[in-house]
């Protein structure tokens, strides 16, 4: 199944097909191994096994499983990254997350070099 447009719910959302647009869920977003999101993901908790090209914002927790690939920005209070997962882009975690105002969520933001935690290295 393929969806073009935004998906918005107060509850949880599971994606096993392709979504082109913004995915917003008040509780959780789960992207299965065959799931693909070309857009933004905004939620409290996220579990990603598939592919995301865009910005992922998890206000509480993000789990990136071994089969996952994220190309874009990631903002999460806490994150679990399994061995084998691919994350290409910028990362902000903890209290240094991107602003969580409704206007800013799902949009692009800039993370400055000084905002990257010491235990994370940048690659060119």
Secondary structure, DSSP 4 states (H G I P E B T S, - for coil): -EEES-EEESSEEEESSEEES-EEEEEEEEE-TT-EEES-EEEEEEEESSEEES-EEEEEEEEE-TT-EEES-EEEEEEEE-TT-EEES-EEEGGGPPP--TTTTTS-----GGGS-TT-----
